Amino acid sequence: MKNEVYSDSQEIWLEEIMTEYGDKMIRVAYSYIKDWGISQEIVQEVFITCYKNYSQYSKVENFKAMIYKITINRSKDVLRSHFVKKVIVGTDFFTSQKSPELSPENLVLKNDEKTLIAESILSLPLKYRETIHLFYYENLSILEISQILKVNQNTLKSRLKRSRKMLGNILEGSETYER
């Protein structure tokens, strides 16, 4: 009986963190991987890890920072993996296999300025892209980002400033912003 209560509370806890962090974590993973399917798989693995280590999380001071860190580290692991380097980056297979039709979500977003900004952010080098994403899209403070990435706060401030400048340069050349 006691195990059932523990199991029920563990499952309820998992559902709560999936609801609260699921979409955010997928966006974080996507900002690294640039593939929705792989990003969703990464987040599933993160939640499985959380579920397996449920009893340890009562000791964690900042669960939000921890789950971001796990997601970022797992995303970086996937980027470093042999599969990604050889198959995704090294070939044109996936780009040549895309459907000529846009998905309904992409069709709606295609002409939206947010899409242009998101694409511009994704074109930034990783250290700038992750800083922008965590600060503006995930609304994390400089302190929280510093803890997650293990980077000095002043370094993060410099990265944000450089990121804004790079984005400004990218967006200046776009037709949408040449009005």
Sequence and secondary structure as in RCSB ss.txt:
>XXXX:A:sequence
MKNEVYSDSQEIWLEEIMTEYGDKMIRVAYSYIKDWGISQEIVQEVFITCYKNYSQYSKVENFKAMIYKITINRS
KDVLRSHFVKKVIVGTDFFTSQKSPELSPENLVLKNDEKTLIAESILSLPLKYRETIHLFYYENLSILEISQILK
VNQNTLKSRLKRSRKMLGNILEGSETYER
>XXXX:A:secstr
 HHHHHHHHHHHHHHHHHHHHHHHHHHHHHHHH  HHHHHHHHHHHHHHHHHTGGGGGG S HHHHHHHHHHHHH
HHHHHSHHIIIIITT SHHHHTS SS  HHHHHHTTSHHHHHHHHHHTS HHHHHHHIIIIIS   HHHHHHHHT
  HHHHHHHHHHHHHHHHHHHHTSGGG  
